[in-house]
Amino acid sequence: MTHAVVSFLVSRGHADAEIEAVFAKYDLDGDRILDEEEQRKMQEDLEGQKVRFLVHFGPKLEHYSVVFSVIFDTAFQDFKTARNKIIIHLCS
């Protein structure tokens, strides 16, 4: 993982240890790059977390469900932006 990607994620409020832990969880081959399959697994897990969260809290917080959806979608967009920065860095 490049310094630029780590800096980007830190600027979004993520700690270095948290970033490393997430990448380690999904970087199954240890090449420090999330390939297509590893990215798909990460996306599935995030979607599953989103669904479980909304199922559990949705009835109690129904009027906030749109806000929670935006938060989760923003987190996924941050991931995709970081992934794109990795790809750009590797290609340059």
Summary of the structure (lengths in Angstrom):
residues: 92
radius of gyration: 14.7
end to end distance: 14.6
largest distance: 48.6
contacts: 212
relative contact order: 0.14
helix: 78%
strand: 0%
